Amino acid sequence: MNKSDITIKVQEIFRRVFSDDSIVVSDAMAADDVEEWDSLNHAVMIGEVEELFQIKFGIREIIKMENVGDMIELVAHKLG
């Protein structure tokens, strides 16, 4: 699966978790860019990404993620 495919699937998750069909994810997007992005929704979003892609993020990996691009890169890496 390439980064474009991952981005599309991540965008679907964001739209569902944050209840906003207008969200368009970008590599630079971060928590400050989405009004509903709080710690609870962050945990839900991470869980949904892990479930969809059948991967697990380590706590250090989650802490190091600064934006959506970091998450997509990590997903791509874990999918090999």
Secondary structure, DSSP 8 states (H G I E B T S, - for coil): --HHHHHHHHHHHHHHHTT-TT----TT--GGGSTT--HHHHHHHHHHHHHHHT----HHHHHH--SHHHHHHHHHHHH-
